[in-house]
């Protein structure tokens, strides 16, 4: 039987401080926009689109996770 080694791959990207700030700014704006969309959907209980709500929540989750991984 062949043994397989699982190595964690870590790649570093050389991004300027300005580009990092721009990316953080864009992500924060998207998070704000998505949060407002979720609030608006929750306020419209009679026509609640559950699949759209779930999509927005997943988008929020992924953007928050990415924002947390970007150096300050």
CHARMM internal coordinates of N, CA and C (Angstrom, degrees):
IC EDIT
DIST 1 N 1 CA 1.4421
DIST 1 CA 1 C 1.5265
ANGL 1 N 1 CA 1 C 108.60
DIST 1 C 2 N 1.2848
ANGL 1 CA 1 C 2 N 116.25
DIHE 1 N 1 CA 1 C 2 N 135.83
DIST 2 N 2 CA 1.4532
ANGL 1 C 2 N 2 CA 121.70
DIHE 1 CA 1 C 2 N 2 CA -179.58
DIST 2 CA 2 C 1.5122
ANGL 2 N 2 CA 2 C 109.97
DIHE 1 C 2 N 2 CA 2 C -87.99
DIST 2 C 3 N 1.3213
ANGL 2 CA 2 C 3 N 116.28
DIHE 2 N 2 CA 2 C 3 N 133.28
DIST 3 N 3 CA 1.4631
ANGL 2 C 3 N 3 CA 118.68
DIHE 2 CA 2 C 3 N 3 CA 178.26
DIST 3 CA 3 C 1.5208
ANGL 3 N 3 CA 3 C 108.60
DIHE 2 C 3 N 3 CA 3 C -92.55
DIST 3 C 4 N 1.3017
ANGL 3 CA 3 C 4 N 113.95
DIHE 3 N 3 CA 3 C 4 N 139.65
DIST 4 N 4 CA 1.4581
ANGL 3 C 4 N 4 CA 120.31
DIHE 3 CA 3 C 4 N 4 CA 179.22
DIST 4 CA 4 C 1.5209
ANGL 4 N 4 CA 4 C 108.69
DIHE 3 C 4 N 4 CA 4 C -110.50
DIST 4 C 5 N 1.2914
ANGL 4 CA 4 C 5 N 115.65
DIHE 4 N 4 CA 4 C 5 N 131.66
DIST 5 N 5 CA 1.4598
ANGL 4 C 5 N 5 CA 120.27
DIHE 4 CA 4 C 5 N 5 CA 176.69
DIST 5 CA 5 C 1.5115
ANGL 5 N 5 CA 5 C 108.36
DIHE 4 C 5 N 5 CA 5 C -98.11
DIST 5 C 6 N 1.3050
ANGL 5 CA 5 C 6 N 114.98
DIHE 5 N 5 CA 5 C 6 N 130.45
DIST 6 N 6 CA 1.4533
ANGL 5 C 6 N 6 CA 119.68
DIHE 5 CA 5 C 6 N 6 CA 176.53
DIST 6 CA 6 C 1.5152
ANGL 6 N 6 CA 6 C 107.71
DIHE 5 C 6 N 6 CA 6 C -100.55
DIST 6 C 7 N 1.2852
ANGL 6 CA 6 C 7 N 115.25
DIHE 6 N 6 CA 6 C 7 N 116.40
DIST 7 N 7 CA 1.4579
ANGL 6 C 7 N 7 CA 119.94
DIHE 6 CA 6 C 7 N 7 CA 179.46
DIST 7 CA 7 C 1.5131
ANGL 7 N 7 CA 7 C 108.80
DIHE 6 C 7 N 7 CA 7 C -108.16
DIST 7 C 8 N 1.2862
ANGL 7 CA 7 C 8 N 114.38
DIHE 7 N 7 CA 7 C 8 N 138.17
DIST 8 N 8 CA 1.4512
ANGL 7 C 8 N 8 CA 118.56
DIHE 7 CA 7 C 8 N 8 CA 176.48
DIST 8 CA 8 C 1.5145
ANGL 8 N 8 CA 8 C 107.58
DIHE 7 C 8 N 8 CA 8 C -80.75
DIST 8 C 9 N 1.3012
ANGL 8 CA 8 C 9 N 115.16
DIHE 8 N 8 CA 8 C 9 N 126.37
DIST 9 N 9 CA 1.4510
ANGL 8 C 9 N 9 CA 121.00
DIHE 8 CA 8 C 9 N 9 CA -177.67
DIST 9 CA 9 C 1.5216
ANGL 9 N 9 CA 9 C 108.18
DIHE 8 C 9 N 9 CA 9 C -96.07
DIST 9 C 10 N 1.2909
ANGL 9 CA 9 C 10 N 115.49
DIHE 9 N 9 CA 9 C 10 N 126.68
DIST 10 N 10 CA 1.4508
ANGL 9 C 10 N 10 CA 121.15
DIHE 9 CA 9 C 10 N 10 CA -179.94
DIST 10 CA 10 C 1.5173
ANGL 10 N 10 CA 10 C 107.90
DIHE 9 C 10 N 10 CA 10 C -125.85
DIST 10 C 11 N 1.2967
ANGL 10 CA 10 C 11 N 116.51
DIHE 10 N 10 CA 10 C 11 N 114.69
DIST 11 N 11 CA 1.4548
ANGL 10 C 11 N 11 CA 119.03
DIHE 10 CA 10 C 11 N 11 CA 178.71
DIST 11 CA 11 C 1.5154
ANGL 11 N 11 CA 11 C 109.31
DIHE 10 C 11 N 11 CA 11 C -113.36
DIST 11 C 12 N 1.2855
ANGL 11 CA 11 C 12 N 115.07
DIHE 11 N 11 CA 11 C 12 N 138.48
DIST 12 N 12 CA 1.4525
ANGL 11 C 12 N 12 CA 121.09
DIHE 11 CA 11 C 12 N 12 CA 179.07
DIST 12 CA 12 C 1.5150
ANGL 12 N 12 CA 12 C 108.17
DIHE 11 C 12 N 12 CA 12 C -108.92
DIST 12 C 13 N 1.2931
ANGL 12 CA 12 C 13 N 115.05
DIHE 12 N 12 CA 12 C 13 N 135.17
DIST 13 N 13 CA 1.4482
ANGL 12 C 13 N 13 CA 120.22
DIHE 12 CA 12 C 13 N 13 CA 179.44
DIST 13 CA 13 C 1.5221
ANGL 13 N 13 CA 13 C 107.51
DIHE 12 C 13 N 13 CA 13 C -112.31
DIST 13 C 14 N 1.2938
ANGL 13 CA 13 C 14 N 115.74
DIHE 13 N 13 CA 13 C 14 N 132.10
DIST 14 N 14 CA 1.4430
ANGL 13 C 14 N 14 CA 120.66
DIHE 13 CA 13 C 14 N 14 CA -179.77
DIST 14 CA 14 C 1.5295
ANGL 14 N 14 CA 14 C 108.84
DIHE 13 C 14 N 14 CA 14 C -86.67
DIST 14 C 15 N 1.3280
ANGL 14 CA 14 C 15 N 116.23
DIHE 14 N 14 CA 14 C 15 N 98.45
DIST 15 N 15 CA 1.4544
ANGL 14 C 15 N 15 CA 122.63
DIHE 14 CA 14 C 15 N 15 CA -179.27
DIST 15 CA 15 C 1.5189
ANGL 15 N 15 CA 15 C 107.59
DIHE 14 C 15 N 15 CA 15 C -116.95
DIST 15 C 16 N 1.2962
ANGL 15 CA 15 C 16 N 115.83
DIHE 15 N 15 CA 15 C 16 N 138.29
DIST 16 N 16 CA 1.4582
ANGL 15 C 16 N 16 CA 119.98
DIHE 15 CA 15 C 16 N 16 CA -178.73
DIST 16 CA 16 C 1.5269
ANGL 16 N 16 CA 16 C 110.49
DIHE 15 C 16 N 16 CA 16 C -67.54
DIST 16 C 17 N 1.3047
ANGL 16 CA 16 C 17 N 114.90
DIHE 16 N 16 CA 16 C 17 N 159.27
DIST 17 N 17 CA 1.4626
ANGL 16 C 17 N 17 CA 120.69
DIHE 16 CA 16 C 17 N 17 CA 179.06
DIST 17 CA 17 C 1.5280
ANGL 17 N 17 CA 17 C 110.64
DIHE 16 C 17 N 17 CA 17 C -61.26
DIST 17 C 18 N 1.3029
ANGL 17 CA 17 C 18 N 116.82
DIHE 17 N 17 CA 17 C 18 N -37.12
DIST 18 N 18 CA 1.4668
ANGL 17 C 18 N 18 CA 121.07
DIHE 17 CA 17 C 18 N 18 CA 178.87
DIST 18 CA 18 C 1.5274
ANGL 18 N 18 CA 18 C 111.18
DIHE 17 C 18 N 18 CA 18 C -64.28
DIST 18 C 19 N 1.3336
ANGL 18 CA 18 C 19 N 116.69
DIHE 18 N 18 CA 18 C 19 N -43.57
DIST 19 N 19 CA 1.4662
ANGL 18 C 19 N 19 CA 120.73
DIHE 18 CA 18 C 19 N 19 CA 178.04
DIST 19 CA 19 C 1.5205
ANGL 19 N 19 CA 19 C 110.84
DIHE 18 C 19 N 19 CA 19 C -64.60
DIST 19 C 20 N 1.3188
ANGL 19 CA 19 C 20 N 117.44
DIHE 19 N 19 CA 19 C 20 N -38.44
DIST 20 N 20 CA 1.4586
ANGL 19 C 20 N 20 CA 121.74
DIHE 19 CA 19 C 20 N 20 CA 177.78
DIST 20 CA 20 C 1.5209
ANGL 20 N 20 CA 20 C 110.54
DIHE 19 C 20 N 20 CA 20 C -62.78
DIST 20 C 21 N 1.3327
ANGL 20 CA 20 C 21 N 116.34
DIHE 20 N 20 CA 20 C 21 N -45.27
DIST 21 N 21 CA 1.4713
ANGL 20 C 21 N 21 CA 120.47
DIHE 20 CA 20 C 21 N 21 CA 178.02
DIST 21 CA 21 C 1.5244
ANGL 21 N 21 CA 21 C 111.16
DIHE 20 C 21 N 21 CA 21 C -61.44
DIST 21 C 22 N 1.3390
ANGL 21 CA 21 C 22 N 116.16
DIHE 21 N 21 CA 21 C 22 N -41.63
DIST 22 N 22 CA 1.4627
ANGL 21 C 22 N 22 CA 120.93
DIHE 21 CA 21 C 22 N 22 CA 179.49
DIST 22 CA 22 C 1.5353
ANGL 22 N 22 CA 22 C 110.61
DIHE 21 C 22 N 22 CA 22 C -63.25
DIST 22 C 23 N 1.3119
ANGL 22 CA 22 C 23 N 116.98
DIHE 22 N 22 CA 22 C 23 N -43.71
DIST 23 N 23 CA 1.4634
ANGL 22 C 23 N 23 CA 121.04
DIHE 22 CA 22 C 23 N 23 CA 179.20
DIST 23 CA 23 C 1.5291
ANGL 23 N 23 CA 23 C 110.91
DIHE 22 C 23 N 23 CA 23 C -63.37
DIST 23 C 24 N 1.3330
ANGL 23 CA 23 C 24 N 116.87
DIHE 23 N 23 CA 23 C 24 N -44.63
DIST 24 N 24 CA 1.4723
ANGL 23 C 24 N 24 CA 120.52
DIHE 23 CA 23 C 24 N 24 CA 177.76
DIST 24 CA 24 C 1.5249
ANGL 24 N 24 CA 24 C 110.63
DIHE 23 C 24 N 24 CA 24 C -60.00
DIST 24 C 25 N 1.3257
ANGL 24 CA 24 C 25 N 116.36
DIHE 24 N 24 CA 24 C 25 N -43.08
DIST 25 N 25 CA 1.4637
ANGL 24 C 25 N 25 CA 121.89
DIHE 24 CA 24 C 25 N 25 CA -179.90
DIST 25 CA 25 C 1.5319
ANGL 25 N 25 CA 25 C 110.61
DIHE 24 C 25 N 25 CA 25 C -61.47
DIST 25 C 26 N 1.3352
ANGL 25 CA 25 C 26 N 116.35
DIHE 25 N 25 CA 25 C 26 N -46.54
DIST 26 N 26 CA 1.4719
ANGL 25 C 26 N 26 CA 120.23
DIHE 25 CA 25 C 26 N 26 CA 179.29
DIST 26 CA 26 C 1.5236
ANGL 26 N 26 CA 26 C 111.57
DIHE 25 C 26 N 26 CA 26 C -62.68
DIST 26 C 27 N 1.3206
ANGL 26 CA 26 C 27 N 116.37
DIHE 26 N 26 CA 26 C 27 N -43.43
DIST 27 N 27 CA 1.4663
ANGL 26 C 27 N 27 CA 119.37
DIHE 26 CA 26 C 27 N 27 CA 179.18
DIST 27 CA 27 C 1.5227
ANGL 27 N 27 CA 27 C 111.23
DIHE 26 C 27 N 27 CA 27 C -63.68
DIST 27 C 28 N 1.3272
ANGL 27 CA 27 C 28 N 117.37
DIHE 27 N 27 CA 27 C 28 N -41.90
DIST 28 N 28 CA 1.4591
ANGL 27 C 28 N 28 CA 120.38
DIHE 27 CA 27 C 28 N 28 CA 178.62
DIST 28 CA 28 C 1.5221
ANGL 28 N 28 CA 28 C 111.00
DIHE 27 C 28 N 28 CA 28 C -63.09
DIST 28 C 29 N 1.3327
ANGL 28 CA 28 C 29 N 117.65
DIHE 28 N 28 CA 28 C 29 N -39.41
DIST 29 N 29 CA 1.4642
ANGL 28 C 29 N 29 CA 120.54
DIHE 28 CA 28 C 29 N 29 CA 176.94
DIST 29 CA 29 C 1.5251
ANGL 29 N 29 CA 29 C 111.55
DIHE 28 C 29 N 29 CA 29 C -65.03
DIST 29 C 30 N 1.3236
ANGL 29 CA 29 C 30 N 116.60
DIHE 29 N 29 CA 29 C 30 N -41.87
DIST 30 N 30 CA 1.4592
ANGL 29 C 30 N 30 CA 119.96
DIHE 29 CA 29 C 30 N 30 CA 178.40
DIST 30 CA 30 C 1.5305
ANGL 30 N 30 CA 30 C 111.07
DIHE 29 C 30 N 30 CA 30 C -64.88
DIST 30 C 31 N 1.3162
ANGL 30 CA 30 C 31 N 117.07
DIHE 30 N 30 CA 30 C 31 N -40.25
DIST 31 N 31 CA 1.4617
ANGL 30 C 31 N 31 CA 121.17
DIHE 30 CA 30 C 31 N 31 CA 178.38
DIST 31 CA 31 C 1.5240
ANGL 31 N 31 CA 31 C 110.12
DIHE 30 C 31 N 31 CA 31 C -62.50
DIST 31 C 32 N 1.3251
ANGL 31 CA 31 C 32 N 116.82
DIHE 31 N 31 CA 31 C 32 N -42.85
DIST 32 N 32 CA 1.4659
ANGL 31 C 32 N 32 CA 120.90
DIHE 31 CA 31 C 32 N 32 CA 177.97
DIST 32 CA 32 C 1.5226
ANGL 32 N 32 CA 32 C 110.65
DIHE 31 C 32 N 32 CA 32 C -62.26
DIST 32 C 33 N 1.3259
ANGL 32 CA 32 C 33 N 116.95
DIHE 32 N 32 CA 32 C 33 N -45.94
DIST 33 N 33 CA 1.4650
ANGL 32 C 33 N 33 CA 121.06
DIHE 32 CA 32 C 33 N 33 CA -179.62
DIST 33 CA 33 C 1.5281
ANGL 33 N 33 CA 33 C 111.38
DIHE 32 C 33 N 33 CA 33 C -62.63
DIST 33 C 34 N 1.3268
ANGL 33 CA 33 C 34 N 115.66
DIHE 33 N 33 CA 33 C 34 N -46.18
DIST 34 N 34 CA 1.4624
ANGL 33 C 34 N 34 CA 119.85
DIHE 33 CA 33 C 34 N 34 CA 180.00
DIST 34 CA 34 C 1.5324
ANGL 34 N 34 CA 34 C 111.69
DIHE 33 C 34 N 34 CA 34 C -63.87
DIST 34 C 35 N 1.3256
ANGL 34 CA 34 C 35 N 116.61
DIHE 34 N 34 CA 34 C 35 N -39.03
DIST 35 N 35 CA 1.4689
ANGL 34 C 35 N 35 CA 120.43
DIHE 34 CA 34 C 35 N 35 CA 177.72
DIST 35 CA 35 C 1.5176
ANGL 35 N 35 CA 35 C 110.54
DIHE 34 C 35 N 35 CA 35 C -60.92
DIST 35 C 36 N 1.3219
ANGL 35 CA 35 C 36 N 116.55
DIHE 35 N 35 CA 35 C 36 N -41.31
DIST 36 N 36 CA 1.4703
ANGL 35 C 36 N 36 CA 120.33
DIHE 35 CA 35 C 36 N 36 CA 178.17
DIST 36 CA 36 C 1.5247
ANGL 36 N 36 CA 36 C 111.14
DIHE 35 C 36 N 36 CA 36 C -65.30
DIST 36 C 37 N 1.3277
ANGL 36 CA 36 C 37 N 116.66
DIHE 36 N 36 CA 36 C 37 N -38.53
DIST 37 N 37 CA 1.4644
ANGL 36 C 37 N 37 CA 119.82
DIHE 36 CA 36 C 37 N 37 CA 178.60
DIST 37 CA 37 C 1.5307
ANGL 37 N 37 CA 37 C 110.61
DIHE 36 C 37 N 37 CA 37 C -62.67
DIST 37 C 38 N 1.3310
ANGL 37 CA 37 C 38 N 115.79
DIHE 37 N 37 CA 37 C 38 N -42.60
DIST 38 N 38 CA 1.4652
ANGL 37 C 38 N 38 CA 120.37
DIHE 37 CA 37 C 38 N 38 CA 178.68
DIST 38 CA 38 C 1.5236
ANGL 38 N 38 CA 38 C 109.97
DIHE 37 C 38 N 38 CA 38 C -62.80
DIST 38 C 39 N 1.3261
ANGL 38 CA 38 C 39 N 117.57
DIHE 38 N 38 CA 38 C 39 N -44.17
DIST 39 N 39 CA 1.4650
ANGL 38 C 39 N 39 CA 121.00
DIHE 38 CA 38 C 39 N 39 CA 178.93
DIST 39 CA 39 C 1.5248
ANGL 39 N 39 CA 39 C 110.98
DIHE 38 C 39 N 39 CA 39 C -62.06
DIST 39 C 40 N 1.3190
ANGL 39 CA 39 C 40 N 116.79
DIHE 39 N 39 CA 39 C 40 N -42.45
DIST 40 N 40 CA 1.4619
ANGL 39 C 40 N 40 CA 120.49
DIHE 39 CA 39 C 40 N 40 CA 178.76
DIST 40 CA 40 C 1.5243
ANGL 40 N 40 CA 40 C 111.32
DIHE 39 C 40 N 40 CA 40 C -62.81
DIST 40 C 41 N 1.3280
ANGL 40 CA 40 C 41 N 116.67
DIHE 40 N 40 CA 40 C 41 N -42.04
DIST 41 N 41 CA 1.4633
ANGL 40 C 41 N 41 CA 119.97
DIHE 40 CA 40 C 41 N 41 CA 178.62
DIST 41 CA 41 C 1.5254
ANGL 41 N 41 CA 41 C 111.38
DIHE 40 C 41 N 41 CA 41 C -64.54
DIST 41 C 42 N 1.3288
ANGL 41 CA 41 C 42 N 116.49
DIHE 41 N 41 CA 41 C 42 N -40.06
DIST 42 N 42 CA 1.4577
ANGL 41 C 42 N 42 CA 119.91
DIHE 41 CA 41 C 42 N 42 CA 179.77
DIST 42 CA 42 C 1.5288
ANGL 42 N 42 CA 42 C 111.10
DIHE 41 C 42 N 42 CA 42 C -66.36
DIST 42 C 43 N 1.3376
ANGL 42 CA 42 C 43 N 116.57
DIHE 42 N 42 CA 42 C 43 N -30.54
DIST 43 N 43 CA 1.4530
ANGL 42 C 43 N 43 CA 120.86
DIHE 42 CA 42 C 43 N 43 CA 179.31
DIST 43 CA 43 C 1.5205
ANGL 43 N 43 CA 43 C 113.20
DIHE 42 C 43 N 43 CA 43 C -74.86
DIST 43 C 44 N 1.3186
ANGL 43 CA 43 C 44 N 117.14
DIHE 43 N 43 CA 43 C 44 N -20.59
DIST 44 N 44 CA 1.4626
ANGL 43 C 44 N 44 CA 122.00
DIHE 43 CA 43 C 44 N 44 CA -179.65
DIST 44 CA 44 C 1.5232
ANGL 44 N 44 CA 44 C 109.40
DIHE 43 C 44 N 44 CA 44 C -100.22
DIST 44 C 45 N 1.3209
ANGL 44 CA 44 C 45 N 115.94
DIHE 44 N 44 CA 44 C 45 N 65.82
DIST 45 N 45 CA 1.4670
ANGL 44 C 45 N 45 CA 121.51
DIHE 44 CA 44 C 45 N 45 CA -173.05
DIST 45 CA 45 C 1.5251
ANGL 45 N 45 CA 45 C 112.96
DIHE 44 C 45 N 45 CA 45 C -61.16
DIST 45 C 46 N 1.3304
ANGL 45 CA 45 C 46 N 117.83
DIHE 45 N 45 CA 45 C 46 N -33.28
DIST 46 N 46 CA 1.4648
ANGL 45 C 46 N 46 CA 118.96
DIHE 45 CA 45 C 46 N 46 CA -176.65
DIST 46 CA 46 C 1.5237
ANGL 46 N 46 CA 46 C 112.77
DIHE 45 C 46 N 46 CA 46 C -69.96
DIST 46 C 47 N 1.3179
ANGL 46 CA 46 C 47 N 118.01
DIHE 46 N 46 CA 46 C 47 N -24.86
DIST 47 N 47 CA 1.4596
ANGL 46 C 47 N 47 CA 120.02
DIHE 46 CA 46 C 47 N 47 CA -179.67
DIST 47 CA 47 C 1.5322
ANGL 47 N 47 CA 47 C 110.87
DIHE 46 C 47 N 47 CA 47 C -124.59
DIST 47 C 48 N 1.3165
ANGL 47 CA 47 C 48 N 115.69
DIHE 47 N 47 CA 47 C 48 N 41.28
DIST 48 N 48 CA 1.4554
ANGL 47 C 48 N 48 CA 121.05
DIHE 47 CA 47 C 48 N 48 CA -176.77
DIST 48 CA 48 C 1.5284
ANGL 48 N 48 CA 48 C 111.00
DIHE 47 C 48 N 48 CA 48 C -66.98
DIST 48 C 49 N 1.3275
ANGL 48 CA 48 C 49 N 115.95
DIHE 48 N 48 CA 48 C 49 N 122.90
DIST 49 N 49 CA 1.4608
ANGL 48 C 49 N 49 CA 123.04
DIHE 48 CA 48 C 49 N 49 CA 177.60
DIST 49 CA 49 C 1.5306
ANGL 49 N 49 CA 49 C 107.17
DIHE 48 C 49 N 49 CA 49 C -99.13
DIST 49 C 50 N 1.3131
ANGL 49 CA 49 C 50 N 115.99
DIHE 49 N 49 CA 49 C 50 N 98.37
DIST 50 N 50 CA 1.4619
ANGL 49 C 50 N 50 CA 121.31
DIHE 49 CA 49 C 50 N 50 CA -173.54
DIST 50 CA 50 C 1.5257
ANGL 50 N 50 CA 50 C 111.68
DIHE 49 C 50 N 50 CA 50 C -65.11
DIST 50 C 51 N 1.3216
ANGL 50 CA 50 C 51 N 118.09
DIHE 50 N 50 CA 50 C 51 N -38.53
DIST 51 N 51 CA 1.4672
ANGL 50 C 51 N 51 CA 119.55
DIHE 50 CA 50 C 51 N 51 CA -179.11
DIST 51 CA 51 C 1.5312
ANGL 51 N 51 CA 51 C 110.85
DIHE 50 C 51 N 51 CA 51 C -67.93
DIST 51 C 52 N 1.3272
ANGL 51 CA 51 C 52 N 117.58
DIHE 51 N 51 CA 51 C 52 N -38.10
DIST 52 N 52 CA 1.4576
ANGL 51 C 52 N 52 CA 120.37
DIHE 51 CA 51 C 52 N 52 CA 177.14
DIST 52 CA 52 C 1.5224
ANGL 52 N 52 CA 52 C 110.43
DIHE 51 C 52 N 52 CA 52 C -66.79
DIST 52 C 53 N 1.3331
ANGL 52 CA 52 C 53 N 116.42
DIHE 52 N 52 CA 52 C 53 N -40.60
DIST 53 N 53 CA 1.4688
ANGL 52 C 53 N 53 CA 121.21
DIHE 52 CA 52 C 53 N 53 CA 177.80
DIST 53 CA 53 C 1.5292
ANGL 53 N 53 CA 53 C 109.92
DIHE 52 C 53 N 53 CA 53 C -59.88
DIST 53 C 54 N 1.3213
ANGL 53 CA 53 C 54 N 117.38
DIHE 53 N 53 CA 53 C 54 N -44.77
DIST 54 N 54 CA 1.4609
ANGL 53 C 54 N 54 CA 121.21
DIHE 53 CA 53 C 54 N 54 CA 179.99
DIST 54 CA 54 C 1.5300
ANGL 54 N 54 CA 54 C 110.73
DIHE 53 C 54 N 54 CA 54 C -64.72
DIST 54 C 55 N 1.3154
ANGL 54 CA 54 C 55 N 116.76
DIHE 54 N 54 CA 54 C 55 N -39.47
DIST 55 N 55 CA 1.4669
ANGL 54 C 55 N 55 CA 120.68
DIHE 54 CA 54 C 55 N 55 CA 177.73
DIST 55 CA 55 C 1.5243
ANGL 55 N 55 CA 55 C 110.87
DIHE 54 C 55 N 55 CA 55 C -61.10
DIST 55 C 56 N 1.3372
ANGL 55 CA 55 C 56 N 116.17
DIHE 55 N 55 CA 55 C 56 N -47.37
DIST 56 N 56 CA 1.4686
ANGL 55 C 56 N 56 CA 119.94
DIHE 55 CA 55 C 56 N 56 CA 178.26
DIST 56 CA 56 C 1.5255
ANGL 56 N 56 CA 56 C 110.91
DIHE 55 C 56 N 56 CA 56 C -60.63
DIST 56 C 57 N 1.3127
ANGL 56 CA 56 C 57 N 117.81
DIHE 56 N 56 CA 56 C 57 N -41.57
DIST 57 N 57 CA 1.4761
ANGL 56 C 57 N 57 CA 120.76
DIHE 56 CA 56 C 57 N 57 CA 179.96
DIST 57 CA 57 C 1.5259
ANGL 57 N 57 CA 57 C 111.11
DIHE 56 C 57 N 57 CA 57 C -63.70
DIST 57 C 58 N 1.3189
ANGL 57 CA 57 C 58 N 117.02
DIHE 57 N 57 CA 57 C 58 N -40.85
DIST 58 N 58 CA 1.4677
ANGL 57 C 58 N 58 CA 120.42
DIHE 57 CA 57 C 58 N 58 CA 178.02
DIST 58 CA 58 C 1.5267
ANGL 58 N 58 CA 58 C 110.99
DIHE 57 C 58 N 58 CA 58 C -66.24
DIST 58 C 59 N 1.3199
ANGL 58 CA 58 C 59 N 116.35
DIHE 58 N 58 CA 58 C 59 N -38.61
DIST 59 N 59 CA 1.4664
ANGL 58 C 59 N 59 CA 120.31
DIHE 58 CA 58 C 59 N 59 CA 177.46
DIST 59 CA 59 C 1.5277
ANGL 59 N 59 CA 59 C 110.03
DIHE 58 C 59 N 59 CA 59 C -64.96
DIST 59 C 60 N 1.3224
ANGL 59 CA 59 C 60 N 116.90
DIHE 59 N 59 CA 59 C 60 N -42.03
DIST 60 N 60 CA 1.4672
ANGL 59 C 60 N 60 CA 121.18
DIHE 59 CA 59 C 60 N 60 CA 176.70
DIST 60 CA 60 C 1.5226
ANGL 60 N 60 CA 60 C 110.67
DIHE 59 C 60 N 60 CA 60 C -59.90
DIST 60 C 61 N 1.3239
ANGL 60 CA 60 C 61 N 115.82
DIHE 60 N 60 CA 60 C 61 N -47.59
DIST 61 N 61 CA 1.4641
ANGL 60 C 61 N 61 CA 120.84
DIHE 60 CA 60 C 61 N 61 CA -178.55
DIST 61 CA 61 C 1.5295
ANGL 61 N 61 CA 61 C 110.75
DIHE 60 C 61 N 61 CA 61 C -57.95
DIST 61 C 62 N 1.3345
ANGL 61 CA 61 C 62 N 116.48
DIHE 61 N 61 CA 61 C 62 N -47.26
DIST 62 N 62 CA 1.4708
ANGL 61 C 62 N 62 CA 119.47
DIHE 61 CA 61 C 62 N 62 CA -176.43
DIST 62 CA 62 C 1.5258
ANGL 62 N 62 CA 62 C 111.68
DIHE 61 C 62 N 62 CA 62 C -67.65
DIST 62 C 63 N 1.3225
ANGL 62 CA 62 C 63 N 117.00
DIHE 62 N 62 CA 62 C 63 N -38.18
DIST 63 N 63 CA 1.4689
ANGL 62 C 63 N 63 CA 119.27
DIHE 62 CA 62 C 63 N 63 CA 179.52
DIST 63 CA 63 C 1.5205
ANGL 63 N 63 CA 63 C 111.48
DIHE 62 C 63 N 63 CA 63 C -69.91
DIST 63 C 64 N 1.3201
ANGL 63 CA 63 C 64 N 117.10
DIHE 63 N 63 CA 63 C 64 N -38.70
DIST 64 N 64 CA 1.4762
ANGL 63 C 64 N 64 CA 119.61
DIHE 63 CA 63 C 64 N 64 CA 176.61
DIST 64 CA 64 C 1.5217
ANGL 64 N 64 CA 64 C 110.65
DIHE 63 C 64 N 64 CA 64 C -64.50
DIST 64 C 65 N 1.3188
ANGL 64 CA 64 C 65 N 116.67
DIHE 64 N 64 CA 64 C 65 N -40.01
DIST 65 N 65 CA 1.4666
ANGL 64 C 65 N 65 CA 120.20
DIHE 64 CA 64 C 65 N 65 CA 178.72
DIST 65 CA 65 C 1.5289
ANGL 65 N 65 CA 65 C 110.25
DIHE 64 C 65 N 65 CA 65 C -63.83
DIST 65 C 66 N 1.3224
ANGL 65 CA 65 C 66 N 117.29
DIHE 65 N 65 CA 65 C 66 N -44.07
DIST 66 N 66 CA 1.4570
ANGL 65 C 66 N 66 CA 120.90
DIHE 65 CA 65 C 66 N 66 CA 178.73
DIST 66 CA 66 C 1.5219
ANGL 66 N 66 CA 66 C 110.75
DIHE 65 C 66 N 66 CA 66 C -64.08
DIST 66 C 67 N 1.3250
ANGL 66 CA 66 C 67 N 116.69
DIHE 66 N 66 CA 66 C 67 N -43.75
DIST 67 N 67 CA 1.4613
ANGL 66 C 67 N 67 CA 120.35
DIHE 66 CA 66 C 67 N 67 CA 179.48
DIST 67 CA 67 C 1.5229
ANGL 67 N 67 CA 67 C 110.61
DIHE 66 C 67 N 67 CA 67 C -59.99
DIST 67 C 68 N 1.3240
ANGL 67 CA 67 C 68 N 117.55
DIHE 67 N 67 CA 67 C 68 N -37.87
DIST 68 N 68 CA 1.4504
ANGL 67 C 68 N 68 CA 121.50
DIHE 67 CA 67 C 68 N 68 CA 178.97
DIST 68 CA 68 C 1.5228
ANGL 68 N 68 CA 68 C 114.01
DIHE 67 C 68 N 68 CA 68 C -67.36
DIST 68 C 69 N 1.3301
ANGL 68 CA 68 C 69 N 116.15
DIHE 68 N 68 CA 68 C 69 N -21.33
DIST 69 N 69 CA 1.4618
ANGL 68 C 69 N 69 CA 120.72
DIHE 68 CA 68 C 69 N 69 CA -178.79
DIST 69 CA 69 C 1.5236
ANGL 69 N 69 CA 69 C 113.57
DIHE 68 C 69 N 69 CA 69 C -92.08
DIST 69 C 70 N 1.3219
ANGL 69 CA 69 C 70 N 116.63
DIHE 69 N 69 CA 69 C 70 N -9.98
DIST 70 N 70 CA 1.4616
ANGL 69 C 70 N 70 CA 120.27
DIHE 69 CA 69 C 70 N 70 CA -178.57
DIST 70 CA 70 C 1.5214
ANGL 70 N 70 CA 70 C 109.36
DIHE 69 C 70 N 70 CA 70 C -86.62
DIST 70 C 71 N 1.3120
ANGL 70 CA 70 C 71 N 117.05
DIHE 70 N 70 CA 70 C 71 N 129.27
DIST 71 N 71 CA 1.4793
ANGL 70 C 71 N 71 CA 119.24
DIHE 70 CA 70 C 71 N 71 CA 179.99
DIST 71 CA 71 C 1.5207
ANGL 71 N 71 CA 71 C 111.43
DIHE 70 C 71 N 71 CA 71 C -63.42
DIST 71 C 72 N 1.3231
ANGL 71 CA 71 C 72 N 114.39
DIHE 71 N 71 CA 71 C 72 N 148.91
DIST 72 N 72 CA 1.4717
ANGL 71 C 72 N 72 CA 120.01
DIHE 71 CA 71 C 72 N 72 CA 179.15
DIST 72 CA 72 C 1.5021
ANGL 72 N 72 CA 72 C 110.66
DIHE 71 C 72 N 72 CA 72 C -90.77
END
COOR INIT
IC SEED 1 N 1 CA 1 C
IC BUILD
